[in-house]
């Protein structure tokens, strides 16, 4: 759900009537989309704190107890927009506080674990029950009873009747299998299910099974023997085998197709293929059969009535896509098809429908709907994600892993300020049981009730109401992505709650990688810059207008003088954005120097920075894999899936496009979390540097100051001093540490305790700790920073303006091989430490540098061509 903002209307009196309520909450009611007809009813329930959902609804377990669903339990159906219900918030928090609250608030972890179906304490009774069942079934006597029942059935059907034995999870071991003498007791045995037993000796098992030479199907799944490479022996011993461990063998023909078409089964084993009437098969489910090539008997002439076909989960790699499409198109009665997309029939749903125009349903979705919405990936039967955990995890840790399937979010605001960090919350047990549906019958919205008419008195609820008629016993659902269409990556975002087709996203990732690898437009030669001193020829001082206290205090060179008159200033040096509106209000002209380049967003906004570098250099090693979550979510999911498949590290950091000080920045390896974090504002997702270079066990990054005199040609300088920023805690990749700001983040100016370390001292200790030469590292950093600004120069030459001079903060991190990585570029960087601390240059003059001279150095380089304590890049 999109974040909700709450705006309070000034009011001195408590809300005493519906009219007061409607006036104060007018904006909120409209933003929430609550029907006007329900406003008065909502007011009464809010005023009287009426929570009557329990009288209408009930919660039922599903997905094997790993999920719950909400159903309408009242005897009276519920009409569309006929009622409204209050939903309490069981848990509200800022993300950084989540783990701490779960650990410290009594009962919170227990309640959340139960609500999210992550309470393993209930598993004890089930385990004990399973043990008792094993004791009961794992005996020869019980197995013989099962066999005797099958014998009786065969005798009643005739001596030539085929046998089908279901011996699943009966505790059968090698010796018991030998004692059963199946080949003698069931000479016409065609199917044998031994799934989940204790068979482990290949020699004994193959000897017994090999005697059953007429077997068409055999299941040995979840037996220890499978770990000992028995497959070849099985195929050699059973030449007529068509299905093995649920998969088609190379011998699969009529019998296997009959089994998948429900013509063959336990009640109709079919020893002879002549008795299998494939022409009567209307629905054929071939999903997950590991089919590489369809049987020859799979044809429109044999399956003349086929109208429903499922071929999901099969490689089908021994037949071309065109041949397979031609084969499927021959089934003239085929109306419903399920297939992987992308997959053997093509890369998108629309192209498949163009080739198979008779289809009415593709992957459970109406063909007309697919064409209308332009969907490329469609699926109406996505498998839901359910909470997963390991036994050693605490309840708090389990909740952290499961909560992204349940969380909602909003952000508070008043007339003056938007809250920088969003609030996440979990609805109560009733509303949290609501599952997703594209055709939902309910809608919800967060709502802030302000009984005193002021934001400070606000009480947060979620409002629930039916949007269509609901029958008794019907499941109550909501659209998890209400109002979000394919233009906002709806199909990809559903991956937060469902197992969506990985193949599609992997293909999108591969295409994206190929595109990046083919890109590189930066020139290999440097143009000679021509910027010079801009001091007036009459020698007068340059007048500077600024709103920065540090410039006012520390710009002391006689060549510059401060002024408060905008129109009199030669140089406009502001922290505020100098846009056309500000220029007009202050009477500024285009001939006054400003400290902002046009279009500098291509560097200082994180998504634009990545895009600029990608266009210039493709995918350089100094930029971590970076995705704009607003436009490249599918490619990110594909990258995530490939890394997971290949066993690679999969930790990512989500950063808002344009926020500083790590506000709303999160580290996570949870794909659901990564996707859900889109809801709190536009972000990039960047591969986390899991193994950075450390200083005495702590993470650090480096702040460099770049001075820019020209973009085209590029004329840039690096101050001879940089600053190190250290995390406070020892670095670790423990999952619970990702909530510890002082472990994974280094900016302590605004949060935590800042431990300043002088640069020369840091370099000396770092070289000693890691046995490296810092000047070699520094040269690599210089080259990287040069390439970052070359990217802007080539991709966005419109940045050039001869009346612009600016400084930028460039943040750099080293990986554990001491290779530099670009983190971000900052406009008008915080120069507090630069002005506050004296230090010594490690390059250039290598002499002492006074902090109080910082802005003298900056202005001297930018406007007077004085290169003291700076180095050209």
C-alpha positions in Angstrom: 0.0 0.0 0.0 1.2 3.5 -0.8 2.3 5.6 2.1 -0.4 7.8 3.6 0.2 11.4 4.7 -1.9 12.9 7.5 -2.4 16.7 7.4 -4.0 18.3 10.4 -6.3 21.2 10.0 -5.8 23.8 12.8 -8.5 23.3 15.4 -8.7 24.2 19.0 -11.7 22.1 20.1 -12.3 18.4 20.4 -14.3 16.8 17.6 -17.8 16.7 19.0 -20.0 16.1 15.9 -19.9 14.4 12.5 -19.5 17.9 10.9 -16.4 18.5 13.0 -15.0 15.1 11.9 -15.7 15.6 8.2 -14.1 19.1 8.3 -10.9 18.1 10.1 -10.5 14.8 8.2 -11.6 16.0 4.8 -8.2 15.4 3.1 -7.7 12.1 4.8 -11.1 10.8 3.9 -10.5 11.7 0.3 -7.0 10.3 0.1 -8.1 7.0 1.7 -10.9 6.6 -0.9 -13.5 5.8 1.7 -17.0 6.1 0.1 -18.9 9.2 1.1 -21.8 7.0 2.1 -19.7 5.4 4.8 -18.3 8.6 6.4 -21.0 9.0 9.0 -20.8 5.3 10.0 -17.0 5.5 10.2 -17.2 8.5 12.5 -19.6 6.7 14.9 -17.3 3.7 15.1 -14.2 5.8 15.6 -15.8 8.0 18.2 -17.2 5.0 20.1 -14.1 2.7 19.4 -16.3 0.0 17.9 -14.3 -3.0 16.7 -17.0 -5.3 15.4 -15.1 -7.2 12.7 -15.0 -10.3 15.0 -18.8 -10.5 14.7 -18.6 -10.7 10.9 -15.4 -12.6 10.0 -13.5 -15.6 11.0 -9.9 -16.7 10.4 -9.0 -20.2 8.9 -5.7 -21.9 8.5 -4.4 -22.7 4.9 -1.2 -23.6 3.1 -0.6 -26.4 5.6 -0.9 -24.0 8.5 1.8 -21.6 7.2 -0.8 -19.0 6.2 -4.3 -17.9 7.2 -7.3 -16.6 5.3 -10.3 -14.4 6.2 -13.8 -15.5 5.5 -17.2 -13.9 5.9 -18.7 -15.9 8.8 -22.0 -14.0 9.4 -25.2 -15.5 8.3 -26.1 -12.3 6.5 -24.2 -11.5 3.2 -22.3 -8.2 3.1 -23.3 -5.8 0.3 -20.9 -3.6 -1.6 -20.0 -0.4 0.5 -22.6 -1.5 3.0 -20.4 -1.3 6.1 -17.0 -0.2 7.4 -14.8 -1.8 10.0 -12.0 -0.5 12.2 -8.7 -2.5 12.2 -6.3 -2.0 15.1 -2.6 -1.9 14.5 -1.0 -4.7 16.5 2.5 -3.3 16.1 3.8 0.0 14.8 7.5 0.9 14.5 10.3 2.6 12.7 12.4 0.0 10.8 15.6 0.7 12.8 13.7 -0.2 16.0 12.1 -3.4 14.9 14.4 -6.0 16.3 15.0 -4.0 19.5 11.2 -3.8 20.2 10.7 -7.5 19.4 13.4 -8.4 21.9 12.4 -6.0 24.7 8.6 -5.5 24.6 7.0 -8.3 26.6 4.8 -10.6 24.5 5.4 -8.8 21.2 7.5 -11.4 19.6 5.2 -14.2 20.7 2.1 -12.4 19.3 3.8 -11.5 16.0 5.1 -15.0 15.6 1.7 -16.5 16.1 0.1 -13.9 13.8 2.6 -14.6 11.0 2.4 -18.4 11.4 6.0 -18.5 12.6 5.4 -20.0 16.1 7.3 -23.3 16.1 6.2 -24.2 19.6 3.1 -25.7 18.1 5.1 -28.1 16.1 5.9 -30.3 19.1 2.5 -32.1 19.1 2.7 -32.6 15.3 6.2 -34.1 15.6 5.1 -36.5 18.4 2.1 -37.5 16.3 4.3 -38.2 13.3 6.5 -40.4 15.4 3.5 -42.3 16.6 2.3 -42.8 13.1 5.8 -44.0 12.0 5.8 -46.6 14.8 2.4 -47.7 13.7 3.1 -47.9 9.9 6.7 -49.0 10.0 5.9 -52.7 10.5 5.8 -55.6 8.2 2.4 -56.6 9.6 0.9 -53.3 8.5 2.5 -53.4 5.0 1.1 -56.9 4.5 -2.4 -55.6 5.3 -2.0 -53.1 2.5 -0.9 -55.8 0.1 -3.7 -58.1 1.1 -6.2 -55.4 0.3 -4.7 -55.0 -3.2 -4.8 -58.7 -3.8 -8.4 -58.9 -2.9 -9.2 -56.1 -5.4 -7.3 -57.9 -8.2 -9.2 -61.2 -7.5 -12.5 -59.4 -7.7 -11.4 -57.8 -11.0 -9.9 -60.9 -12.6 -6.5 -62.6 -12.5 -5.2 -60.6 -15.5 -6.0 -57.3 -13.9 -3.0 -55.0 -13.5 -1.7 -54.2 -10.0 -1.0 -50.7 -8.6 0.7 -50.6 -5.2 0.7 -47.4 -3.0 3.3 -48.1 -0.3 4.2 -44.6 0.5 5.8 -43.7 3.9 5.3 -47.1 5.4 8.7 -47.4 6.9 9.8 -50.1 4.4 13.5 -51.0 4.5 15.6 -53.2 2.3 15.0 -56.4 4.1 11.2 -55.8 4.3 11.1 -55.1 0.5 12.8 -58.5 -0.1 10.3 -60.2 2.3 7.3 -58.7 0.4 8.2 -60.7 -2.7 6.3 -58.3 -4.9 7.0 -59.9 -8.2 5.6 -63.3 -7.2 2.5 -61.8 -5.4 1.8 -59.3 -8.2 3.0 -60.6 -11.5 1.1 -57.8 -13.4 2.4 -54.9 -11.3 2.5 -51.8 -13.4 2.9 -49.0 -10.8 4.8 -49.1 -7.5 4.9 -46.1 -5.1 7.6 -46.5 -2.5 7.9 -42.7 -1.8 9.3 -41.8 1.6 10.5 -45.2 2.9 13.9 -46.4 4.1 15.4 -48.1 1.1 19.2 -47.6 0.9 21.0 -50.7 -0.5 21.0 -50.3 -4.3 21.9 -54.0 -4.9 19.0 -55.4 -2.9 16.5 -52.9 -4.1 17.4 -53.2 -7.8 17.3 -57.0 -7.5 13.8 -57.0 -6.2 12.4 -54.2 -8.4 14.1 -55.8 -11.4 11.9 -58.8 -11.0 8.8 -56.6 -11.7 9.6 -56.3 -15.4 6.2 -54.9 -16.4 6.5 -51.8 -14.3 5.4 -48.6 -16.1 5.8 -46.3 -13.1 8.1 -46.3 -10.1 8.4 -43.8 -7.2 11.5 -44.0 -5.0 11.4 -40.3 -4.0 12.8 -39.4 -0.6 14.6 -42.7 0.0 18.3 -42.9 0.9 19.0 -45.0 -2.2 18.6 -41.9 -4.4 21.9 -40.5 -3.0 23.8 -43.5 -4.3 23.3 -43.1 -8.0 20.8 -45.9 -8.6 19.0 -44.3 -11.5 20.9 -46.1 -14.3 20.4 -49.4 -12.6 16.7 -48.8 -12.5 16.4 -48.0 -16.2 18.5 -51.1 -17.1 16.4 -53.3 -14.9 13.0 -52.0 -16.1 13.0 -51.5 -19.9 9.2 -50.6 -20.0 9.4 -47.9 -17.4 7.7 -44.7 -18.5 7.5 -42.7 -15.3 10.3 -42.6 -12.7 10.2 -40.5 -9.6 7.3 -38.4 -11.2 9.4 -37.7 -14.3 9.0 -39.0 -17.8 11.6 -41.4 -19.0 12.8 -41.7 -22.6 10.3 -44.6 -23.0 7.3 -42.5 -22.1 4.4 -42.9 -24.5 0.6 -43.8 -24.2 0.7 -45.1 -20.7 2.5 -42.0 -19.3 0.1 -39.6 -21.2 -2.9 -41.7 -20.0 -1.7 -41.3 -16.4 -1.3 -37.5 -16.8 -4.7 -37.4 -18.5 -6.5 -39.3 -15.7 -7.2 -42.2 -17.9 -4.7 -44.4 -16.0 -4.5 -44.6 -12.2 -4.9 -46.7 -9.1 -8.5 -47.5 -10.0 -7.6 -48.2 -13.7 -4.0 -49.4 -13.9 -4.2 -50.4 -17.6 -1.7 -53.2 -18.4 -2.2 -52.8 -22.1 -1.9 -49.6 -24.1 -4.7 -50.7 -26.3 -7.1 -50.0 -23.5 -6.0 -46.4 -23.1 -8.3 -44.1 -25.1 -6.2 -40.9 -25.5 -8.8 -39.5 -27.9 -11.1 -39.0 -24.8 -8.5 -36.9 -22.9 -9.7 -33.3 -22.6 -7.3 -32.1 -20.0 -3.6 -33.1 -19.8 -1.3 -32.1 -17.0 2.3 -32.6 -17.9 3.7 -30.1 -15.5 7.0 -30.7 -13.7 7.7 -34.0 -15.5 11.3 -33.2 -16.6 10.2 -33.6 -20.2 13.0 -32.9 -22.7 11.1 -34.0 -25.7 7.4 -34.8 -25.9 6.4 -38.4 -26.7 5.7 -39.2 -30.3 2.2 -40.1 -29.4 1.6 -36.5 -28.2 -0.2 -35.4 -31.4 -3.4 -33.8 -32.4 -4.5 -37.0 -34.1 -4.1 -39.1 -30.9 -5.3 -36.4 -28.5 -8.1 -35.1 -30.7 -10.3 -33.8 -27.8 -7.5 -31.9 -25.9 -8.8 -28.5 -24.7 -6.6 -28.0 -21.6 -2.9 -28.4 -21.6 -0.3 -27.8 -18.8 3.4 -28.1 -19.8 4.9 -25.9 -17.0 8.2 -26.8 -15.4 9.7 -28.8 -18.3 12.9 -28.0 -20.1 11.7 -29.2 -23.5 15.2 -28.5 -24.7 15.3 -31.3 -27.4 12.8 -29.6 -29.6 12.9 -26.1 -31.1 10.5 -23.4 -30.0 9.1 -23.1 -33.5 8.5 -26.9 -33.9 6.9 -27.0 -30.4 4.7 -24.0 -31.2 3.7 -25.7 -34.5 2.9 -28.9 -32.6 0.7 -27.2 -30.0 -1.1 -25.1 -32.7 -2.3 -28.3 -34.2 -4.6 -29.0 -31.3 -7.6 -27.1 -32.8 -9.8 -27.6 -29.6 -7.1 -26.2 -27.3 -8.6 -23.3 -25.3 -6.5 -23.3 -22.0 -2.7 -23.5 -21.8 -0.3 -23.3 -19.0 3.4 -22.8 -19.8 6.5 -21.1 -18.4 7.0 -17.6 -19.6 9.6 -17.1 -20.8 10.0 -20.7 -21.7 9.8 -23.2 -24.6 7.0 -21.4 -26.4 8.5 -17.9 -26.2 9.5 -15.0 -24.1 6.2 -13.2 -23.5 2.5 -14.0 -23.3 1.4 -11.7 -26.1 3.6 -13.4 -28.7 2.3 -16.8 -27.6 -1.3 -15.6 -28.0 -0.5 -14.3 -31.5 0.7 -17.8 -32.5 -2.3 -19.6 -30.7 -5.3 -17.3 -31.4 -7.8 -19.9 -30.3 -6.7 -19.7 -26.7 -9.1 -18.2 -24.2 -7.0 -18.7 -21.1 -3.2 -18.5 -20.8 -1.8 -19.4 -17.4 -5.3 -18.9 -15.9 -5.7 -15.4 -17.2 -8.1 -14.3 -19.9 -6.4 -13.9 -23.3 -8.4 -10.7 -24.0 -7.2 -9.3 -20.6 -3.6 -10.1 -21.5 -3.8 -8.2 -24.8 -5.6 -5.3 -23.2 -3.1 -4.8 -20.4 0.0 -5.6 -22.4 1.2 -8.2 -19.9 4.2 -10.2 -20.9 4.3 -12.4 -17.8 0.9 -13.8 -16.6 -0.1 -16.3 -13.9 -3.3 -16.6 -11.9 -2.0 -19.5 -9.8 1.2 -18.1 -8.2 2.4 -20.0 -5.2 2.4 -17.7 -2.1 5.6 -17.1 -0.2 5.2 -18.4 3.4 7.4 -17.7 6.4 10.7 -19.7 6.5 13.0 -20.1 9.4 15.6 -22.4 10.9 15.0 -24.1 14.3 17.8 -22.2 16.0 16.3 -18.8 15.2 14.6 -16.9 18.0 11.0 -15.8 17.7 12.2 -12.2 17.2 14.4 -13.4 14.3 11.6 -15.4 12.7 9.3 -12.4 12.9 11.9 -10.2 11.1 12.1 -12.8 8.3 8.3 -13.1 8.0 7.1 -9.6 8.6 7.6 -8.3 5.0 4.6 -10.6 4.0 2.4 -8.6 6.4 3.7 -5.1 6.8 1.9 -1.9 5.9 3.3 1.6 5.9 2.5 5.3 6.1 4.4 8.6 6.6 3.1 11.4 8.8 3.1 15.1 7.7 1.7 18.3 8.9 1.5 21.7 7.2 5.2 22.4 7.8 7.1 19.1 7.6 7.1 15.6 6.2 8.4 13.0 8.5 11.7 11.7 7.1 11.4 8.1 8.3 8.2 6.1 7.5 6.2 4.1 10.0 5.7 0.4 9.4 2.9 -1.5 11.0 1.1 -4.9 11.3 -2.6 -5.0 11.3 -4.4 -7.1 13.9 -4.9 -10.8 13.5 -8.2 -10.4 11.6 -7.0 -8.1 8.8 -3.6 -9.7 8.6 -5.3 -12.9 7.5 -6.6 -11.2 4.3 -4.9 -12.7 1.2 -4.3 -11.1 -2.1 -6.5 -11.2 -5.2 -6.5 -9.2 -8.4 -10.3 -9.3 -8.1 -10.5 -8.4 -4.5 -13.8 -7.9 -2.7 -12.5 -5.6 0.0 -10.4 -2.5 0.2 -8.3 -1.1 3.1 -6.7 2.2 3.8 -4.6 3.6 6.7 -6.4 6.4 8.5 -5.4 8.8 11.3 -8.2 9.8 13.6 -7.5 13.1 15.4 -10.1 13.4 18.2 -8.6 16.7 19.4 -8.4 18.1 15.9 -4.6 18.1 16.0 -1.9 15.8 14.6 -0.5 15.3 18.1 -3.8 13.6 19.2 -3.8 11.2 16.2 -4.7 7.5 16.6 -3.8 5.3 13.6 -6.2 2.7 12.3 -6.7 0.8 9.1 -10.2 1.1 7.6 -11.8 -1.9 5.9 -14.9 -2.0 3.7 -16.4 -4.3 1.0 -16.2 -3.1 -2.6 -18.6 -5.7 -3.9 -21.2 -8.1 -2.6 -19.7 -10.9 -0.4 -21.5 -14.2 0.3 -21.4 -16.1 3.6 -18.4 -18.4 3.7 -16.7 -16.5 0.9 -13.0 -15.6 1.3 -12.4 -11.9 2.0 -9.5 -10.6 -0.1 -7.7 -7.3 -0.9 -5.4 -6.2 -3.6 -2.0 -5.9 -2.1 -1.1 -3.5 -5.0 -4.3 -1.5 -5.2 -4.0 1.2 -7.9 -0.7 -0.1 -9.2 -0.7 -1.3 -12.8 2.0 -2.7 -15.1 3.2 0.8 -15.7 4.4 0.7 -12.1 5.8 -2.9 -12.4 2.9 -4.7 -10.8 3.8 -8.2 -12.0 7.4 -7.8 -10.7 6.2 -6.2 -7.4 4.0 -9.2 -6.7 7.2 -11.2 -6.2 7.2 -9.8 -2.7 4.4 -12.1 -1.8 4.5 -14.8 -4.5 6.9 -17.1 -6.3 6.8 -15.5 -9.7 8.4 -17.1 -12.8 12.1 -16.8 -12.2 13.0 -17.5 -15.8 11.3 -14.3 -17.0 13.3 -12.2 -14.6 16.6 -14.0 -15.3 16.0 -13.3 -19.1 15.4 -9.6 -18.4 18.6 -9.5 -16.3 20.6 -11.2 -19.0 19.4 -8.7 -21.6 20.2 -5.8 -19.3 23.7 -7.1 -18.7 24.3 -7.6 -22.4 23.2 -4.0 -23.0 25.5 -2.6 -20.3 28.5 -4.7 -21.6 28.0 -3.2 -25.1 28.1 0.4 -23.8 31.1 2.6 -23.5 31.1 6.1 -25.0 33.8 7.9 -22.9 36.8 9.2 -24.9 40.2 7.9 -24.1 41.9 11.3 -24.5 41.6 14.4 -22.3 40.9 17.9 -23.7 43.0 20.8 -22.3 40.9 23.0 -20.1 41.1 26.8 -20.5 39.5 28.2 -17.3 41.4 31.0 -15.7 41.2 33.5 -12.9 37.9 35.5 -12.9 39.2 38.4 -10.7 38.3 41.8 -12.2 41.0 43.5 -14.1 40.8 46.6 -11.8 41.9 44.4 -8.9 38.9 44.9 -6.8 37.7 42.0 -4.5 35.1 39.6 -5.8 31.8 40.1 -3.9 30.3 36.9 -2.5 26.7 36.3 -1.5 26.3 33.2 0.7 23.8 31.5 3.1 26.4 29.2 4.5 27.8 30.1 7.9 31.1 28.3 7.2 31.8 30.5 4.2 30.9 33.6 6.1 33.3 32.6 8.9 36.2 31.1 7.0 36.4 32.9 3.6 39.1 35.4 4.7 41.2 35.9 1.6 41.5 39.6 0.7 40.5 38.8 -2.9 36.9 38.1 -1.7 34.5 40.2 0.3 31.0 39.2 1.5 27.9 41.0 0.5 24.2 40.8 1.4 23.0 42.4 -1.9 22.2 39.7 -4.4 22.4 42.0 -7.4 25.8 43.4 -6.3 27.4 39.9 -5.9 29.9 38.5 -8.4 29.6 35.0 -6.8 26.4 33.4 -5.6 27.4 30.5 -3.2 24.3 29.0 -1.7 23.1 25.9 0.0 19.6 26.5 -1.4 18.9 25.5 -5.0 19.5 28.3 -7.4 16.6 27.8 -9.8 14.7 30.2 -12.1 12.3 31.2 -9.3 15.1 32.1 -6.9 16.9 34.0 -9.6 13.8 36.0 -10.4 13.0 36.8 -6.8 16.6 37.9 -6.0 17.1 39.7 -9.3 20.1 37.5 -10.3 21.6 37.5 -13.8 23.2 34.8 -15.9 26.6 36.7 -15.7 26.9 36.0 -11.9 29.0 33.0 -10.9 27.0 30.3 -9.0 28.1 27.2 -7.2 25.6 25.0 -9.0 25.9 23.5 -12.5 22.8 23.0 -14.6 21.6 19.4 -14.7 24.0 18.4 -11.9 21.3 16.0 -10.8 23.0 13.5 -13.2 25.7 13.3 -10.5 24.1 14.1 -7.2 20.9 12.1 -7.4 21.7 8.4 -6.9 19.6 6.9 -9.6 20.8 9.5 -12.2 24.5 8.9 -11.1 24.2 5.2 -11.8 22.4 5.9 -15.1 25.1 8.4 -16.1 27.9 5.9 -15.3 26.1 3.1 -17.1 25.7 5.1 -20.2 29.3 6.2 -20.2 31.1 3.1 -19.1 28.7 0.2 -19.1 29.3 -1.7 -15.9 32.6 -0.7 -14.5 34.0 -2.6 -11.5 34.1 0.6 -9.4 30.3 0.8 -9.5 28.5 -1.9 -7.6 25.5 -3.4 -9.5 22.8 -0.8 -9.2 19.2 -0.8 -10.1 16.6 2.0 -10.1 13.7 0.2 -8.3 11.2 2.5 -10.1 12.2 1.2 -13.6 14.5 -1.9 -13.3 12.9 -4.0 -10.7 12.5 -7.0 -13.1 16.3 -6.9 -13.8 17.1 -6.7 -10.1 14.9 -9.7 -9.4 16.7 -11.6 -12.2 20.1 -10.7 -10.7 18.9 -11.8 -7.3 17.7 -15.1 -8.7 20.9 -15.8 -10.5 23.0 -15.1 -7.4 20.7 -17.3 -5.3 20.9 -20.1 -7.9 24.7 -19.9 -8.1 25.2 -19.7 -4.3 26.6 -16.1 -4.5 26.3 -13.5 -1.8 22.9 -11.7 -2.1 23.0 -8.7 0.3 21.8 -5.4 -1.0 21.4 -1.8 0.2 18.4 0.4 -0.6 19.0 4.1 -0.8 16.5 6.9 -1.5 17.2 8.8 -4.7 17.8 12.1 -3.1 18.2 11.9 0.7 21.4 12.4 2.7 22.6 11.1 6.1 21.4 7.5 5.2 17.8 8.5 5.9 15.5 5.6 4.9 18.5 3.5 3.9 18.3 -0.2 4.6 20.5 -3.3 4.2 18.8 -6.6 3.5 19.1 -9.9 1.7 15.4 -10.5 1.8 13.8 -10.1 -1.7 10.4 -9.4 -0.2 11.9 -6.6 1.9 13.8 -5.1 -1.1 10.6 -4.9 -3.1 8.4 -3.7 -0.3 10.8 -0.8 0.5 9.7 0.8 -2.8 6.5 1.8 -0.9 8.4 4.4 1.2 9.7 6.4 -1.8 11.8 6.1 -4.9 15.1 4.2 -4.3 18.0 2.5 -5.9 19.0 -1.0 -4.9 22.8 -1.5 -4.9 24.8 -4.6 -4.3 26.1 -4.3 -0.8 29.9 -4.4 -0.4 29.7 -7.4 1.9 33.5 -7.7 2.3 34.9 -4.1 2.6 38.4 -3.2 3.7 38.2 -2.7 7.5 40.1 -0.5 9.8 40.8 -2.3 13.1 37.7 -4.4 12.5 35.4 -1.5 11.7 33.8 -0.4 8.4 34.9 3.0 7.0 34.4 5.2 4.0 36.3 8.2 2.6 35.1 11.7 1.8 36.9 13.5 -1.0 36.2 17.1 -2.2 36.2 17.7 -5.9 36.4 21.2 -7.3 34.8 21.7 -10.7 35.7 24.7 -12.9 34.4 23.4 -16.2 32.4 20.3 -17.5 33.2 20.6 -21.2 36.2 20.5 -21.4 36.5 18.8 -18.0 38.5 20.9 -15.5 38.4 19.4 -12.1 40.7 19.3 -9.0 40.9 17.2 -5.9 41.8 18.7 -2.5 45.1 17.3 -1.1 43.2 16.2 2.0 40.4 13.6 2.4 38.5 12.6 5.5 37.9 9.1 6.9 34.5 8.2 8.4 34.4 5.3 10.8 31.6 3.0 12.0 31.5 2.7 15.8 31.0 -1.0 16.0 32.9 -4.0 14.9 31.8 -5.1 11.4 29.8 -8.3 11.1 27.4 -10.0 8.7 25.2 -11.4 11.3 21.6 -10.9 10.1 20.6 -9.2 13.3 23.3 -6.6 12.9 21.6 -5.0 9.8 19.4 -3.1 12.3 22.5 -1.7 14.0 23.3 1.7 12.4 26.7 2.1 14.1 27.8 -1.3 12.6 26.9 -0.8 8.9 26.9 3.0 8.5 29.7 5.5 8.9 28.0 8.9 8.9 28.0 9.8 12.6 27.6 13.6 12.3 23.9 13.3 13.0 23.4 9.9 14.6 25.6 8.1 17.2 29.0 9.2 18.5 31.5 10.5 16.0 35.0 9.4 16.5 37.2 11.7 14.4 40.5 10.4 13.2 43.1 12.6 11.5 43.9 11.4 8.0 47.7 11.0 8.3 47.2 8.9 11.5 44.6 6.8 9.8 46.8 6.2 6.7 49.8 5.2 8.8 47.8 2.7 10.9 46.0 1.4 7.8 49.3 0.7 5.9 50.7 -1.0 9.0 47.5 -3.2 9.5 47.2 -4.3 5.9 50.8 -4.0 4.6 49.8 -1.8 1.7 51.0 1.5 0.2 48.4 4.1 0.5 49.6 6.2 -2.5 48.8 3.2 -4.8 45.3 3.1 -3.4 45.0 6.9 -3.7 46.0 6.8 -7.4 43.2 4.3 -8.1 40.7 6.5 -6.3 41.9 9.5 -8.3 41.4 7.7 -11.6 37.9 6.5 -10.5 36.8 10.0 -9.5 38.0 11.3 -12.8 35.9 8.7 -14.7 32.8 9.6 -12.6 33.0 13.2 -13.8 34.0 12.2 -17.3 30.7 10.3 -17.4 28.8 13.6 -16.7 30.9 15.5 -19.3 30.2 13.0 -22.1 26.6 12.0 -21.3 25.4 15.4 -20.2 27.4 18.1 -21.9 24.5 20.4 -21.3 25.9 20.8 -17.8 28.5 23.1 -19.1 28.1 26.8 -18.1 31.0 29.2 -18.0 29.5 31.0 -15.1 29.4 28.0 -12.8 32.0 26.8 -10.3 31.2 24.2 -7.7 32.5 21.7 -5.2 31.1 18.2 -4.7 31.6 15.6 -2.0 32.6 12.2 -3.3 32.2 9.2 -1.0 34.3 6.2 -1.7 34.6 2.8 -0.1 37.4 0.2 -0.5 36.6 -3.5 -0.9 38.7 -6.2 0.8 41.1 -6.1 -2.1 41.5 -2.3 -1.7 39.7 -1.5 -4.9 37.7 1.7 -4.8 33.9 1.8 -5.2 31.9 4.9 -5.8 29.1 5.4 -3.2 27.6 8.8 -4.1 28.3 12.4 -5.1 27.0 15.1 -2.9 26.1 18.7 -3.8 27.3 21.4 -1.4 28.8 18.9 1.0 29.0 19.3 4.7 32.4 20.9 5.3 32.3 21.0 9.1 35.3 18.7 9.6 37.2 20.3 6.7 37.0 23.7 8.5 37.4 22.3 12.1 40.5 20.1 12.0 44.0 20.9 11.1 45.9 18.1 9.3 48.7 17.4 6.9 48.5 16.7 3.1 49.5 13.2 2.0 50.0 14.3 -1.6 51.0 17.6 -3.3 52.9 19.8 -0.9 52.6 17.2 1.9 52.7 20.1 4.3 50.5 21.2 7.1 46.9 22.3 6.2 44.8 24.5 8.5 41.1 23.7 8.6 40.3 27.4 8.8 41.9 27.8 5.3 39.6 25.3 3.6 37.3 27.8 1.9 40.2 30.0 1.1 41.7 27.0 -0.8 38.3 26.3 -2.5 37.7 29.8 -3.7 41.3 30.3 -4.6 41.2 27.3 -7.0 37.8 28.0 -8.5 38.0 31.7 -9.1 41.7 32.7 -8.9 43.5 29.7 -10.5 45.4 29.2 -7.3 46.3 25.5 -7.0 47.6 25.6 -3.5 46.6 22.3 -1.7 44.7 21.0 -4.7 45.7 18.6 -7.4 44.4 18.5 -11.0 42.5 15.4 -12.0 
